[in-house]
Amino acid sequence: MGIFSSYLHFYAFLASKDMNVATLEAKARLRFTEFFSLRGATGPLLGLLALCVFLSFATDSFLSIRNFLNVLDQITVLGIMAVGMTFVILIAGIDLSVGSVMALSMMVLGYLNVEAGMPMGVAISGALVAAALTGFVAGLLITEFQVPPFIATLAMMSIARGLANMITNGSQIIGFPPWFNMGAIIRYGGFLTITVAVMLVVFVLAVLFQRYRAGGRVLYAIGGNPEVARLAGINVKRATVLVYTVCAGLAGLSGILLAARLDAVQPSSGIAYELDAIAAVVIGGTSLSGGTGGVGGTIIGVLIIGVLRNGLNLLSVSPFLQQVVIGLVIVLAVAVETFQHRKK
């Protein structure tokens, strides 16, 4: 129970606030239970199941393997981006730049591969590095210059979008190798495309990191109380920079997968994707105040958004009304999280 002991020692720093040992142990056990379960995501999971049941009766084509695979294809980009956003929100941060960073990575990819004639491996690496650098800079602005995350990432959103447009003066790029687009079309084994497989690998690695690595536990500590985390020996500044770097890198990866699906890149891609990513995280039960939630809930949140959009399309609901419905779902999710927080 080494992990539990570390949690107990962490909460011991709160003893200065006149908490007795029993209270500290109870809090430690609660966090330990939350950490190794879907606690906080039970409601979203039940909501997802109820939504699936409703759509199964409301439409003839929802409950099918083919439609399920289509949903997986549709949530690929959002799913990877939402994982990075989860880590950011867990430390009580926010990242408004991921949509623009995704567009920047797509344009770097297109320029290096199509315009400069470099191998796709080099182009992909360059796109990921460019994306990660934006997150690194945002992290430095937040930690070293004390710029609020909202402002730092808002500025980076504008910078990344501007750079994406500067690469080709606002023009799109086409002409990728045929195999690149085929990776998003061909279902290997009749089930998975390469893009979906990449998303599933990211999900698995993120869950394993969050649950079984010390770095994952650090995110909860920082989100719960950054000052106490610092007193516990955690390098809060370094962890914060790494989180924003990883978030931007995952946004870059999602841009590469979107480029494969579209077989083209343009600097206007990714608009409002940051809002969808935040929505998926919040719907999945992760608190915007940090320290509560996790990737497991985010996966459920991503599925809820994907299934909801898919079902509304099958029901021939107007795209404008779809935006209203998803907005109401976000408000409901935040209201439920707030009610549960007050109840505790």
C-alpha positions in Angstrom: 0.0 0.0 0.0 2.9 2.4 -0.8 0.6 4.6 -2.8 -1.9 4.9 0.0 0.9 5.8 2.4 2.1 8.6 0.1 -1.4 10.0 0.0 -1.6 9.9 3.8 1.7 11.7 4.2 0.6 14.2 1.7 -2.5 15.1 3.6 -0.5 15.2 6.8 0.7 18.6 5.6 -2.9 19.8 6.2 -2.5 19.1 10.0 -1.5 22.7 10.5 -5.2 23.5 9.8 -6.2 21.6 13.0 -7.4 18.4 11.2 -7.1 15.3 13.4 -5.5 12.1 12.2 -8.8 10.3 11.7 -10.0 13.1 9.3 -6.7 13.0 7.4 -6.8 9.2 7.1 -10.5 9.4 5.9 -9.5 12.0 3.2 -6.6 9.9 2.1 -8.7 6.8 1.8 -11.3 8.8 -0.2 -8.7 10.1 -2.7 -7.3 6.6 -2.9 -10.7 5.2 -3.7 -11.4 7.9 -6.3 -8.0 7.3 -7.9 -8.6 3.6 -8.6 -12.2 3.7 -9.7 -14.6 5.7 -11.9 -15.8 7.6 -8.9 -17.3 10.9 -10.2 -17.9 9.3 -13.6 -20.7 7.0 -12.6 -23.3 9.6 -13.5 -21.9 10.2 -17.0 -21.6 6.5 -17.6 -25.3 6.0 -16.7 -26.1 8.9 -18.9 -24.2 7.3 -21.8 -26.0 4.0 -21.3 -29.4 5.8 -21.2 -28.6 7.8 -24.3 -27.7 4.6 -26.2 -30.9 2.8 -25.1 -33.0 5.8 -26.2 -31.3 6.0 -29.6 -31.6 2.3 -30.1 -35.4 2.6 -29.9 -35.6 6.0 -31.7 -33.6 5.0 -34.8 -33.3 1.9 -36.8 -29.6 2.2 -37.6 -28.0 3.3 -34.3 -27.6 -0.2 -32.8 -25.2 -1.7 -35.3 -21.5 -2.5 -35.5 -21.1 -0.3 -38.6 -22.5 2.7 -36.8 -20.4 2.0 -33.7 -17.3 2.0 -35.8 -18.4 5.3 -37.4 -18.7 6.8 -33.9 -15.2 5.7 -33.1 -13.9 7.3 -36.3 -15.8 10.6 -35.5 -14.4 10.9 -32.0 -10.7 10.1 -32.8 -9.5 13.7 -33.0 -11.6 14.9 -30.0 -10.6 11.9 -27.9 -6.9 12.5 -28.2 -7.2 16.2 -27.6 -9.5 15.7 -24.6 -6.8 13.5 -22.9 -4.4 16.4 -22.9 -7.1 18.8 -21.7 -7.9 16.4 -18.8 -4.3 16.6 -17.5 -4.4 20.4 -17.7 -7.8 20.7 -15.9 -6.7 18.2 -13.3 -4.0 20.8 -12.2 -6.7 23.5 -12.2 -5.5 25.0 -15.5 -7.1 25.6 -18.9 -5.8 25.5 -22.4 -7.7 27.5 -25.0 -5.0 27.1 -27.7 -5.4 23.4 -28.6 -7.6 24.1 -31.7 -5.1 26.5 -33.1 -2.1 24.3 -32.2 -3.8 21.5 -34.1 -4.1 23.7 -37.1 -0.4 24.7 -36.8 0.7 21.1 -36.6 -1.3 20.3 -39.7 0.2 23.1 -41.7 3.8 22.2 -40.6 3.0 18.6 -41.6 1.8 19.7 -45.0 4.6 22.1 -45.7 7.4 19.7 -44.7 6.0 16.8 -46.6 4.3 18.3 -49.7 6.0 21.7 -50.2 9.5 20.8 -48.9 9.4 17.2 -50.1 10.6 15.7 -46.8 9.7 12.1 -45.8 6.5 11.7 -43.9 8.3 10.5 -40.8 10.3 13.8 -40.7 7.1 15.8 -41.4 5.2 14.1 -38.6 8.1 14.6 -36.2 8.4 18.3 -37.1 4.6 18.8 -36.7 4.7 17.2 -33.2 7.7 19.3 -32.1 6.1 22.5 -33.4 2.9 21.7 -31.4 4.8 20.7 -28.2 6.8 24.0 -28.4 3.7 26.1 -28.2 2.7 24.2 -25.0 6.2 24.6 -23.6 6.1 28.4 -24.1 2.6 28.6 -22.6 3.8 26.7 -19.6 6.7 29.0 -19.1 4.5 32.0 -19.3 2.3 30.5 -16.6 5.0 29.4 -14.3 7.8 31.9 -14.7 5.9 35.1 -15.6 2.8 34.3 -13.5 0.5 34.9 -16.5 -2.9 33.4 -15.8 -3.5 30.2 -17.8 -6.6 31.7 -19.5 -4.6 34.7 -20.8 -1.4 32.7 -21.6 -3.3 30.1 -23.7 -5.5 32.8 -25.2 -2.4 34.5 -26.5 -1.0 31.3 -27.7 -4.2 30.5 -29.5 -3.8 33.7 -31.6 -0.1 33.2 -32.1 -0.5 29.6 -33.3 -3.4 30.5 -35.6 -1.3 33.3 -37.1 1.7 31.1 -37.7 -0.5 28.4 -39.3 -1.8 31.0 -41.8 1.7 32.5 -42.4 3.1 29.1 -43.6 1.0 29.2 -46.8 -0.5 32.6 -46.6 -3.8 31.1 -45.7 -4.0 28.5 -48.5 -4.6 24.8 -48.0 -2.1 22.1 -48.9 -3.0 18.8 -50.7 -1.0 16.0 -52.2 -0.1 13.7 -49.4 1.0 10.1 -50.2 -2.0 7.8 -50.8 -1.1 5.5 -47.9 -1.5 8.4 -45.5 -5.2 8.8 -46.2 -5.7 5.1 -46.5 -4.7 4.8 -42.8 -7.9 6.6 -41.9 -10.1 4.6 -44.3 -9.1 1.0 -44.3 -10.4 -1.0 -41.4 -7.8 -3.6 -40.6 -9.3 -6.9 -39.4 -12.6 -5.3 -40.5 -12.7 -3.3 -37.3 -10.0 -0.7 -36.7 -8.4 2.0 -38.8 -4.9 3.2 -37.9 -6.3 6.5 -36.6 -8.7 4.8 -34.2 -5.9 2.4 -33.1 -3.7 5.5 -32.3 -6.6 6.9 -30.2 -7.0 3.7 -28.3 -3.3 3.5 -27.6 -3.3 7.1 -26.3 -6.3 6.2 -24.0 -4.6 3.2 -22.6 -1.3 4.9 -22.0 -3.0 7.9 -20.4 -5.0 5.7 -18.0 -2.0 3.7 -17.0 0.0 6.9 -16.4 -2.7 8.4 -14.4 -3.3 5.4 -12.2 0.1 3.7 -11.8 2.8 6.3 -12.2 3.9 8.9 -9.7 3.5 11.6 -12.3 -0.2 10.9 -12.5 -0.6 11.2 -8.8 1.3 14.5 -8.9 -1.5 16.0 -11.0 -4.1 15.4 -8.3 -1.8 16.9 -5.7 -1.2 20.0 -7.7 -4.9 20.4 -8.6 -5.9 19.9 -4.9 -3.5 22.5 -3.5 -0.4 23.6 -5.4 1.2 25.1 -2.3 0.8 22.0 -0.2 2.1 20.0 -3.2 5.2 22.2 -3.3 5.8 21.7 0.5 5.5 18.0 -0.1 8.5 18.2 -2.4 6.8 18.3 -5.8 8.3 20.5 -8.4 5.1 22.2 -9.3 6.6 24.5 -12.0 8.2 21.7 -13.9 5.1 19.5 -13.7 3.0 22.4 -15.0 5.2 23.1 -18.0 5.3 19.4 -18.8 1.5 19.1 -18.6 1.0 22.0 -21.0 3.7 20.6 -23.3 2.0 17.2 -23.4 -1.4 18.8 -24.0 -0.1 20.7 -27.0 1.7 17.7 -28.3 -1.5 15.6 -28.2 -3.3 18.4 -30.0 -0.6 18.2 -32.6 -1.1 14.4 -32.9 -4.8 14.9 -33.3 -4.1 17.4 -36.1 -2.0 14.7 -37.9 -4.9 12.2 -37.7 -7.3 14.8 -38.9 -5.0 15.5 -41.9 -5.1 11.8 -42.7 -8.9 11.8 -42.6 -9.2 14.9 -44.8 -6.2 14.1 -47.0 -5.6 17.9 -46.9 -4.7 20.6 -44.4 -5.8 24.2 -44.1 -5.1 26.9 -41.5 -8.7 27.3 -40.6 -8.9 23.8 -39.1 -9.6 23.2 -35.5 -11.8 26.2 -34.8 -13.8 25.7 -31.5 -12.2 22.3 -30.9 -10.9 23.6 -27.6 -14.5 24.1 -26.5 -15.4 20.5 -27.4 -12.4 19.2 -25.6 -13.2 21.1 -22.4 -16.9 20.0 -22.8 -15.8 16.3 -23.0 -13.7 16.7 -19.9 -16.4 18.4 -17.9 -19.1 16.1 -19.0 -16.9 13.2 -17.9 -16.8 14.4 -14.3 -13.5 16.3 -14.1 -13.9 19.4 -11.9 -12.8 22.7 -13.4 -11.4 23.6 -10.0 -8.8 20.7 -10.4 -7.9 17.7 -8.4 -10.9 15.5 -9.2 -11.8 13.3 -12.1 -9.6 11.6 -14.7 -9.1 10.1 -18.1 -11.6 7.4 -17.5 -14.4 9.9 -17.1 -13.1 11.9 -20.1 -13.4 8.9 -22.3 -17.0 8.6 -21.3 -17.5 12.3 -21.9 -16.0 12.0 -25.4 -18.3 9.0 -26.1 -21.3 11.0 -24.9 -20.6 13.8 -27.3 -19.8 11.4 -30.2 -23.0 9.3 -29.6 -25.1 12.4 -29.1 -24.0 14.0 -32.4 -24.3 10.7 -34.2 -27.8 10.1 -32.8 -29.0 13.6 -33.6 -27.7 13.2 -37.2 -29.6 9.9 -37.5 -32.7 11.7 -36.2 -32.1 14.4 -38.9 -31.9 17.1 -36.2 -30.6 20.5 -37.5 -26.9 21.2 -36.8 -27.9 24.5 -35.2 -30.2 22.7 -32.8 -27.4 20.1 -32.1 -25.3 23.0 -30.8 -28.1 24.0 -28.4 -28.5 20.4 -27.2 -24.8 19.9 -26.5 -24.7 23.2 -24.7 -27.5 22.1 -22.4 -25.7 18.9 -21.7 -22.6 20.8 -20.7 -24.6 23.0 -18.4 -26.3 20.0 -16.9 -23.0 18.3 -16.3 -21.5 21.3 -14.5 -24.7 21.8 -12.4 -24.5 18.1 -11.3 -20.8 18.5 -10.4 -21.5 21.7 -8.5 -24.4 20.1 -6.6 -22.3 17.0 -5.6 -19.4 19.3 -4.5 -21.8 21.3 -2.2 -23.3 18.1 -0.9 -19.9 16.8 0.2 
